[in-house]
């Protein structure tokens, strides 16, 4: 398997340390050979030879110990060697248990979150506009991705099932009656009445001929023509004056009659079974109309275009409001200790729930990943990570062995 640049760097470091450790062993061997050839040259030669001999023993013993972790020394299938390759699965399980007991315990996670104070840190981070802009951009990317994944027909089906079905299931009469009653109590309908009366007056004013024709058609055929015209003009003037007075007089009896009718109608919508039943019939006719379903389908298409346009435009009103909202949230988290406490408590609860209910799945991710690794590849990866430091064991073994050999040689000379 091809190594990454980081692994190649670690491999070079490992080779250098192996060469250094080997140099200590070879140095001890050279001293031992030279001292052996000059055994009678001077008294100190024996001490040097003892040091070198013990140093070689220590170096070889530690070389064997370090090598046995990763492979069989000299390729020989010696028992209890190539430990990592043989115990790979057990190491994965032990690693999973270690992580579970020391990192994914509910009390450990809760204590860590409590000491970190995520609410305060999050507030201090969000209060900076550039960070709020970054979060807004990420949210916009997520929205674009979600909208792109959703199929229009699926969304339309959901809207029809959720929205249209719910509208059909809910009775319209009582809610409309309450709404109409509230509008009447607040006087919000007066502007609508003003508009209707104004349009009625304008129509009468602008349709003098039509009014005259209607009146003339209702008069007896034997009456003289000039009488018909006088009657029609008189009726037209009365209708025009009536329309004007209804439009201009807030306390006109016609307006009061309209108010009375609307209030009675609102009351009937709430309490009268016959009126409620008729309202339900009208509702079913409206909801069954093909144009309503077309409207529901087109509503998603329009909303989708608006949402995508707003998400893609950094200066859109939507993104500006989200960005300002995040900054405001950061300010509240920074200045409101109670809110910070609520956020921290909520996060601790979420983390506790996750580790309590999904800890086994998280650990399984570790153990299954290790089990899928090739044994030799696992050994190589571990050696690249820690092998360089383990070479110091070989170096220390050479040095300590030499010192121990010197000490033993000195003691043996003293007591003999």
Secondary structure, 3 states (H helix, E strand, C coil): CCCCHHHHHHHHHHHHHHHHHHHHHHHHHHHHHHHHHCCCCCCHHHHHHHHHHHHHHHHHHHHHHHHHHHCCHHHCCCCCCCHHHHCHHHHHHHHHHHHHHHCCCHHHHHHHHHHHCHHHHHHHHHCCHHHHHHHHHHHHHHHHHHHHHCCHHHHHHHHHHHHHHHHHHCCCHHHHHHHHHHHHHHCCCHHHHHHHHHHHHHHHHHCHHHHHHHHHHHCCCCCCHHHHHHHHHHHHHHHHHHHHHHHHCCCCHHHHHHHHHHHHHHHHHHHCHHHHHHHHHHHHHHHHCHHHHHHHHHHHHHHHHHHHHHHHCCCCHHHHHHHHHHHHHHHHHHHCHHHHHHHHHHHHHHHHHHHHHHHHHHHHHHHHHHHHCCHHHHHHHHHHHHHHHHHHHHHHHHHHHHHHHHHHHHHHHHHC
